Amino acid sequence: MAGGHHRSVKIDPAIERWQAMHNSMYQRFRWTPKNTPSLLFFGLAVPAATLYLFSQTNSVWDWSGKTKDESLLAQPPKPAAEQ
């Protein structure tokens, strides 16, 4: 019924060349003055900033077993009457 349509899509040689070039892009990579700053930013600065932000909020929130009126903070501040 639905068989017999082998190669029903026309292959475009330009798209095939682009795909082959794109798939092997890492093999032709070179450190140049143009791409070095962006690589350092996205390869070092962004992960370092993410690590810093995550380390600052580590163990601050406690999501397990909280009800509607309870604070999500792991150590909620004490009410003014208890201080």
C-alpha positions in Angstrom: 0.0 0.0 0.0 2.4 2.6 1.1 5.7 1.1 -0.1 7.6 1.6 -3.3 8.5 5.2 -2.8 12.3 4.8 -2.4 14.1 8.2 -2.9 10.9 10.2 -3.1 12.7 13.2 -1.8 15.1 15.0 -4.2 18.6 15.3 -2.7 20.1 18.7 -2.9 23.9 18.5 -3.2 24.4 21.9 -1.5 22.5 20.8 1.6 24.4 17.6 1.7 27.8 19.5 1.5 26.6 21.9 4.2 25.6 19.0 6.5 28.9 17.2 6.0 30.8 20.5 6.8 28.6 21.1 9.8 29.1 17.5 11.2 32.9 17.8 11.0 33.1 21.4 12.3 35.0 20.5 15.4 37.8 18.9 13.4 38.6 22.2 11.6 38.4 24.4 14.7 41.2 26.9 15.3 41.8 29.4 18.1 41.7 32.8 16.5 41.4 36.3 17.9 37.9 36.5 16.7 36.5 33.4 18.5 38.7 33.3 21.6 36.8 35.9 23.7 33.4 34.4 23.1 34.7 30.9 23.8 36.3 32.0 27.0 33.1 33.8 28.1 30.8 30.9 27.4 33.3 28.3 28.4 34.6 29.8 31.6 32.6 32.9 32.8 29.1 31.6 32.3 29.8 28.2 34.1 31.7 30.0 36.9 28.8 32.4 37.4 26.3 29.6 37.4 28.4 27.6 40.0 28.6 30.7 42.2 24.9 31.4 42.1 24.1 27.7 42.8 26.6 27.6 45.7 25.0 30.7 47.3 21.6 29.1 47.3 22.7 25.6 48.3 20.7 24.3 51.4 18.6 27.5 51.5 15.4 25.9 50.3 13.6 22.9 51.6 10.8 21.6 49.4 10.1 18.3 51.1 6.9 17.9 53.1 5.8 21.6 53.2 2.3 22.7 53.6 0.6 25.8 52.3 1.4 28.0 55.3 4.9 26.8 56.0 8.0 28.6 54.7 10.1 27.0 52.0 13.3 28.3 53.7 15.4 25.5 55.3 15.8 27.8 58.4 12.9 30.2 58.4 13.3 33.5 60.4 11.8 33.5 63.8 8.7 35.6 64.5 9.3 39.0 66.2 7.6 37.8 69.4 10.2 35.0 70.0 13.2 37.1 69.6 
